[in-house]
Amino acid sequence: MRCNVGKLNKRITFTAYTETINDIGQITLSEEPIKTVWANIMPIRGFEQTLEERLRPETVYRVLTRYHKGITPDMKIKYKDRLLHITEIINVDEGDFALEITATSKEIKDGKE
């Protein structure tokens, strides 16, 4: 299976929390953009979800993008007004050419989840 780059038509940004030291010497966590890439985002249909996933009120997405080294499950994906929490990352066919990411959505309202 190869990644069809023509279907990667959505712009997403991977974000992660980083520690910074503020003016008074305290360590604070801030969400920083890591990498902006092209991706294909598809909501998972009801029949594709397990019973446990159907009981949760959040929307589950499948995100397909080219392979990018360093993407980890503790990162988040920002797409339009949504913040997607990564739950699983699959290196398709272990070929280092595509990542299939499963993520759940939380709407961002006034800059907060």
PyMOL CGO cylinders between C-alpha atoms (Angstrom):
from pymol import cmd
from pymol.cgo import CYLINDER

trace = [
    CYLINDER, 0.00, 0.00, 0.00, 1.37, 3.37, -1.00, 0.3, 1, 1, 1, 1, 1, 1,
    CYLINDER, 1.37, 3.37, -1.00, 0.33, 6.81, 0.20, 0.3, 1, 1, 1, 1, 1, 1,
    CYLINDER, 0.33, 6.81, 0.20, -1.77, 8.60, -2.44, 0.3, 1, 1, 1, 1, 1, 1,
    CYLINDER, -1.77, 8.60, -2.44, -0.42, 12.14, -2.02, 0.3, 1, 1, 1, 1, 1, 1,
    CYLINDER, -0.42, 12.14, -2.02, -3.27, 13.57, -4.10, 0.3, 1, 1, 1, 1, 1, 1,
    CYLINDER, -3.27, 13.57, -4.10, -5.67, 12.79, -1.25, 0.3, 1, 1, 1, 1, 1, 1,
    CYLINDER, -5.67, 12.79, -1.25, -3.54, 14.62, 1.32, 0.3, 1, 1, 1, 1, 1, 1,
    CYLINDER, -3.54, 14.62, 1.32, -5.58, 17.81, 0.99, 0.3, 1, 1, 1, 1, 1, 1,
    CYLINDER, -5.58, 17.81, 0.99, -5.93, 19.06, 4.59, 0.3, 1, 1, 1, 1, 1, 1,
    CYLINDER, -5.93, 19.06, 4.59, -3.37, 21.14, 6.45, 0.3, 1, 1, 1, 1, 1, 1,
    CYLINDER, -3.37, 21.14, 6.45, -2.72, 19.95, 10.02, 0.3, 1, 1, 1, 1, 1, 1,
    CYLINDER, -2.72, 19.95, 10.02, -0.24, 20.93, 12.70, 0.3, 1, 1, 1, 1, 1, 1,
    CYLINDER, -0.24, 20.93, 12.70, 1.29, 18.55, 15.23, 0.3, 1, 1, 1, 1, 1, 1,
    CYLINDER, 1.29, 18.55, 15.23, 1.65, 20.24, 18.62, 0.3, 1, 1, 1, 1, 1, 1,
    CYLINDER, 1.65, 20.24, 18.62, 3.33, 19.20, 21.86, 0.3, 1, 1, 1, 1, 1, 1,
    CYLINDER, 3.33, 19.20, 21.86, 3.78, 20.63, 25.32, 0.3, 1, 1, 1, 1, 1, 1,
    CYLINDER, 3.78, 20.63, 25.32, 7.23, 22.05, 26.03, 0.3, 1, 1, 1, 1, 1, 1,
    CYLINDER, 7.23, 22.05, 26.03, 8.70, 23.27, 29.27, 0.3, 1, 1, 1, 1, 1, 1,
    CYLINDER, 8.70, 23.27, 29.27, 9.81, 26.90, 29.38, 0.3, 1, 1, 1, 1, 1, 1,
    CYLINDER, 9.81, 26.90, 29.38, 11.10, 29.06, 32.19, 0.3, 1, 1, 1, 1, 1, 1,
    CYLINDER, 11.10, 29.06, 32.19, 9.16, 32.29, 32.71, 0.3, 1, 1, 1, 1, 1, 1,
    CYLINDER, 9.16, 32.29, 32.71, 10.43, 35.67, 33.92, 0.3, 1, 1, 1, 1, 1, 1,
    CYLINDER, 10.43, 35.67, 33.92, 10.37, 34.69, 37.59, 0.3, 1, 1, 1, 1, 1, 1,
    CYLINDER, 10.37, 34.69, 37.59, 12.14, 31.36, 37.10, 0.3, 1, 1, 1, 1, 1, 1,
    CYLINDER, 12.14, 31.36, 37.10, 9.13, 29.05, 37.20, 0.3, 1, 1, 1, 1, 1, 1,
    CYLINDER, 9.13, 29.05, 37.20, 8.79, 26.14, 34.80, 0.3, 1, 1, 1, 1, 1, 1,
    CYLINDER, 8.79, 26.14, 34.80, 5.63, 26.42, 32.72, 0.3, 1, 1, 1, 1, 1, 1,
    CYLINDER, 5.63, 26.42, 32.72, 4.14, 24.15, 30.09, 0.3, 1, 1, 1, 1, 1, 1,
    CYLINDER, 4.14, 24.15, 30.09, 3.10, 25.69, 26.80, 0.3, 1, 1, 1, 1, 1, 1,
    CYLINDER, 3.10, 25.69, 26.80, 1.72, 24.06, 23.70, 0.3, 1, 1, 1, 1, 1, 1,
    CYLINDER, 1.72, 24.06, 23.70, 4.04, 24.66, 20.77, 0.3, 1, 1, 1, 1, 1, 1,
    CYLINDER, 4.04, 24.66, 20.77, 3.62, 23.79, 17.08, 0.3, 1, 1, 1, 1, 1, 1,
    CYLINDER, 3.62, 23.79, 17.08, 6.05, 21.04, 16.05, 0.3, 1, 1, 1, 1, 1, 1,
    CYLINDER, 6.05, 21.04, 16.05, 5.36, 20.42, 12.37, 0.3, 1, 1, 1, 1, 1, 1,
    CYLINDER, 5.36, 20.42, 12.37, 2.73, 21.45, 9.80, 0.3, 1, 1, 1, 1, 1, 1,
    CYLINDER, 2.73, 21.45, 9.80, 1.99, 18.81, 7.15, 0.3, 1, 1, 1, 1, 1, 1,
    CYLINDER, 1.99, 18.81, 7.15, -0.56, 17.73, 4.54, 0.3, 1, 1, 1, 1, 1, 1,
    CYLINDER, -0.56, 17.73, 4.54, -2.96, 14.96, 5.58, 0.3, 1, 1, 1, 1, 1, 1,
    CYLINDER, -2.96, 14.96, 5.58, -6.22, 13.22, 4.81, 0.3, 1, 1, 1, 1, 1, 1,
    CYLINDER, -6.22, 13.22, 4.81, -8.72, 13.30, 7.69, 0.3, 1, 1, 1, 1, 1, 1,
    CYLINDER, -8.72, 13.30, 7.69, -11.69, 10.93, 7.79, 0.3, 1, 1, 1, 1, 1, 1,
    CYLINDER, -11.69, 10.93, 7.79, -14.19, 10.44, 10.62, 0.3, 1, 1, 1, 1, 1, 1,
    CYLINDER, -14.19, 10.44, 10.62, -14.54, 6.76, 11.48, 0.3, 1, 1, 1, 1, 1, 1,
    CYLINDER, -14.54, 6.76, 11.48, -18.03, 5.49, 10.73, 0.3, 1, 1, 1, 1, 1, 1,
    CYLINDER, -18.03, 5.49, 10.73, -20.13, 3.76, 13.37, 0.3, 1, 1, 1, 1, 1, 1,
    CYLINDER, -20.13, 3.76, 13.37, -19.70, 0.27, 11.94, 0.3, 1, 1, 1, 1, 1, 1,
    CYLINDER, -19.70, 0.27, 11.94, -15.91, 0.68, 12.02, 0.3, 1, 1, 1, 1, 1, 1,
    CYLINDER, -15.91, 0.68, 12.02, -15.88, 1.44, 15.75, 0.3, 1, 1, 1, 1, 1, 1,
    CYLINDER, -15.88, 1.44, 15.75, -15.95, -1.08, 18.54, 0.3, 1, 1, 1, 1, 1, 1,
    CYLINDER, -15.95, -1.08, 18.54, -18.84, -1.01, 21.01, 0.3, 1, 1, 1, 1, 1, 1,
    CYLINDER, -18.84, -1.01, 21.01, -16.65, 0.74, 23.59, 0.3, 1, 1, 1, 1, 1, 1,
    CYLINDER, -16.65, 0.74, 23.59, -15.76, 3.51, 21.13, 0.3, 1, 1, 1, 1, 1, 1,
    CYLINDER, -15.76, 3.51, 21.13, -19.44, 4.03, 20.22, 0.3, 1, 1, 1, 1, 1, 1,
    CYLINDER, -19.44, 4.03, 20.22, -20.34, 4.77, 23.84, 0.3, 1, 1, 1, 1, 1, 1,
    CYLINDER, -20.34, 4.77, 23.84, -17.92, 7.70, 24.03, 0.3, 1, 1, 1, 1, 1, 1,
    CYLINDER, -17.92, 7.70, 24.03, -19.35, 11.11, 23.05, 0.3, 1, 1, 1, 1, 1, 1,
    CYLINDER, -19.35, 11.11, 23.05, -16.27, 12.18, 21.09, 0.3, 1, 1, 1, 1, 1, 1,
    CYLINDER, -16.27, 12.18, 21.09, -15.68, 11.80, 17.37, 0.3, 1, 1, 1, 1, 1, 1,
    CYLINDER, -15.68, 11.80, 17.37, -12.93, 9.40, 16.28, 0.3, 1, 1, 1, 1, 1, 1,
    CYLINDER, -12.93, 9.40, 16.28, -10.83, 10.30, 13.23, 0.3, 1, 1, 1, 1, 1, 1,
    CYLINDER, -10.83, 10.30, 13.23, -8.39, 8.43, 11.04, 0.3, 1, 1, 1, 1, 1, 1,
    CYLINDER, -8.39, 8.43, 11.04, -5.59, 10.73, 9.85, 0.3, 1, 1, 1, 1, 1, 1,
    CYLINDER, -5.59, 10.73, 9.85, -3.33, 9.62, 7.00, 0.3, 1, 1, 1, 1, 1, 1,
    CYLINDER, -3.33, 9.62, 7.00, -0.11, 11.53, 6.31, 0.3, 1, 1, 1, 1, 1, 1,
    CYLINDER, -0.11, 11.53, 6.31, 3.32, 10.88, 4.90, 0.3, 1, 1, 1, 1, 1, 1,
    CYLINDER, 3.32, 10.88, 4.90, 5.83, 9.36, 7.30, 0.3, 1, 1, 1, 1, 1, 1,
    CYLINDER, 5.83, 9.36, 7.30, 7.38, 11.90, 9.65, 0.3, 1, 1, 1, 1, 1, 1,
    CYLINDER, 7.38, 11.90, 9.65, 10.00, 10.83, 12.15, 0.3, 1, 1, 1, 1, 1, 1,
    CYLINDER, 10.00, 10.83, 12.15, 9.39, 11.86, 15.74, 0.3, 1, 1, 1, 1, 1, 1,
    CYLINDER, 9.39, 11.86, 15.74, 5.57, 11.88, 15.81, 0.3, 1, 1, 1, 1, 1, 1,
    CYLINDER, 5.57, 11.88, 15.81, 4.49, 10.42, 19.18, 0.3, 1, 1, 1, 1, 1, 1,
    CYLINDER, 4.49, 10.42, 19.18, 1.15, 9.62, 20.89, 0.3, 1, 1, 1, 1, 1, 1,
    CYLINDER, 1.15, 9.62, 20.89, 1.63, 12.39, 23.46, 0.3, 1, 1, 1, 1, 1, 1,
    CYLINDER, 1.63, 12.39, 23.46, 1.33, 15.00, 20.69, 0.3, 1, 1, 1, 1, 1, 1,
    CYLINDER, 1.33, 15.00, 20.69, -1.91, 16.56, 19.50, 0.3, 1, 1, 1, 1, 1, 1,
    CYLINDER, -1.91, 16.56, 19.50, -3.15, 17.51, 16.04, 0.3, 1, 1, 1, 1, 1, 1,
    CYLINDER, -3.15, 17.51, 16.04, -4.61, 20.95, 15.40, 0.3, 1, 1, 1, 1, 1, 1,
    CYLINDER, -4.61, 20.95, 15.40, -7.02, 21.02, 12.45, 0.3, 1, 1, 1, 1, 1, 1,
    CYLINDER, -7.02, 21.02, 12.45, -9.24, 24.07, 11.89, 0.3, 1, 1, 1, 1, 1, 1,
    CYLINDER, -9.24, 24.07, 11.89, -11.20, 24.59, 15.13, 0.3, 1, 1, 1, 1, 1, 1,
    CYLINDER, -11.20, 24.59, 15.13, -10.50, 21.08, 16.44, 0.3, 1, 1, 1, 1, 1, 1,
    CYLINDER, -10.50, 21.08, 16.44, -7.81, 19.66, 18.64, 0.3, 1, 1, 1, 1, 1, 1,
    CYLINDER, -7.81, 19.66, 18.64, -7.34, 15.96, 17.99, 0.3, 1, 1, 1, 1, 1, 1,
    CYLINDER, -7.34, 15.96, 17.99, -5.83, 13.81, 20.73, 0.3, 1, 1, 1, 1, 1, 1,
    CYLINDER, -5.83, 13.81, 20.73, -3.68, 11.05, 19.24, 0.3, 1, 1, 1, 1, 1, 1,
    CYLINDER, -3.68, 11.05, 19.24, -4.59, 7.59, 20.52, 0.3, 1, 1, 1, 1, 1, 1,
    CYLINDER, -4.59, 7.59, 20.52, -2.66, 5.37, 18.10, 0.3, 1, 1, 1, 1, 1, 1,
    CYLINDER, -2.66, 5.37, 18.10, 0.04, 5.75, 15.45, 0.3, 1, 1, 1, 1, 1, 1,
    CYLINDER, 0.04, 5.75, 15.45, 0.62, 3.04, 12.84, 0.3, 1, 1, 1, 1, 1, 1,
    CYLINDER, 0.62, 3.04, 12.84, 3.61, 3.06, 10.49, 0.3, 1, 1, 1, 1, 1, 1,
    CYLINDER, 3.61, 3.06, 10.49, 1.79, 1.60, 7.45, 0.3, 1, 1, 1, 1, 1, 1,
    CYLINDER, 1.79, 1.60, 7.45, 3.41, -1.71, 6.41, 0.3, 1, 1, 1, 1, 1, 1,
    CYLINDER, 3.41, -1.71, 6.41, 6.46, -0.64, 8.48, 0.3, 1, 1, 1, 1, 1, 1,
    CYLINDER, 6.46, -0.64, 8.48, 7.63, 1.00, 5.28, 0.3, 1, 1, 1, 1, 1, 1,
    CYLINDER, 7.63, 1.00, 5.28, 8.38, 4.52, 6.60, 0.3, 1, 1, 1, 1, 1, 1,
    CYLINDER, 8.38, 4.52, 6.60, 6.26, 6.10, 3.86, 0.3, 1, 1, 1, 1, 1, 1,
    CYLINDER, 6.26, 6.10, 3.86, 2.92, 6.74, 5.60, 0.3, 1, 1, 1, 1, 1, 1,
    CYLINDER, 2.92, 6.74, 5.60, 1.46, 7.13, 9.08, 0.3, 1, 1, 1, 1, 1, 1,
    CYLINDER, 1.46, 7.13, 9.08, -2.11, 6.17, 9.91, 0.3, 1, 1, 1, 1, 1, 1,
    CYLINDER, -2.11, 6.17, 9.91, -3.11, 7.98, 13.09, 0.3, 1, 1, 1, 1, 1, 1,
    CYLINDER, -3.11, 7.98, 13.09, -6.24, 7.38, 15.14, 0.3, 1, 1, 1, 1, 1, 1,
    CYLINDER, -6.24, 7.38, 15.14, -7.32, 10.43, 17.13, 0.3, 1, 1, 1, 1, 1, 1,
    CYLINDER, -7.32, 10.43, 17.13, -10.32, 11.74, 19.06, 0.3, 1, 1, 1, 1, 1, 1,
    CYLINDER, -10.32, 11.74, 19.06, -11.63, 15.28, 18.76, 0.3, 1, 1, 1, 1, 1, 1,
    CYLINDER, -11.63, 15.28, 18.76, -12.23, 18.01, 21.27, 0.3, 1, 1, 1, 1, 1, 1,
    CYLINDER, -12.23, 18.01, 21.27, -13.63, 21.30, 20.02, 0.3, 1, 1, 1, 1, 1, 1,
    CYLINDER, -13.63, 21.30, 20.02, -11.65, 24.43, 20.81, 0.3, 1, 1, 1, 1, 1, 1,
    CYLINDER, -11.65, 24.43, 20.81, -13.81, 27.25, 22.16, 0.3, 1, 1, 1, 1, 1, 1,
    CYLINDER, -13.81, 27.25, 22.16, -12.23, 30.62, 22.89, 0.3, 1, 1, 1, 1, 1, 1,
    CYLINDER, -12.23, 30.62, 22.89, -8.77, 29.07, 22.64, 0.3, 1, 1, 1, 1, 1, 1,
    CYLINDER, -8.77, 29.07, 22.64, -9.57, 26.37, 25.23, 0.3, 1, 1, 1, 1, 1, 1,
    CYLINDER, -9.57, 26.37, 25.23, -10.72, 22.78, 24.98, 0.3, 1, 1, 1, 1, 1, 1,
]
cmd.load_cgo(trace, "trace")
